[in-house]
């Protein structure tokens, strides 16, 4: 089955706006992940080490970050192909 390129239907200006939005979202999301990881480490030293319960949320959210990264890379490829 051939995968349809959804970026072909979007104008170049919309692609650039989407890339900017995804970059901003990734920046905010990575900040949140860092805070969660530091909180998990802090709480593990403060209350004892419970790796499953404390680190579950940051680890569970990493696939969302990689999905956004993949989206950004695909958007950049499409922008580059249209500008060349």
ABEGO torsion letter per residue (X at the ends): XBBBBAAAABBAAAAAAAAAAAAAAAAAAAAAAAAAAAAAAAAAAAAEBBAAAAAAAAAAAAAAAAAAAAAAAAAAAAAAAAAX
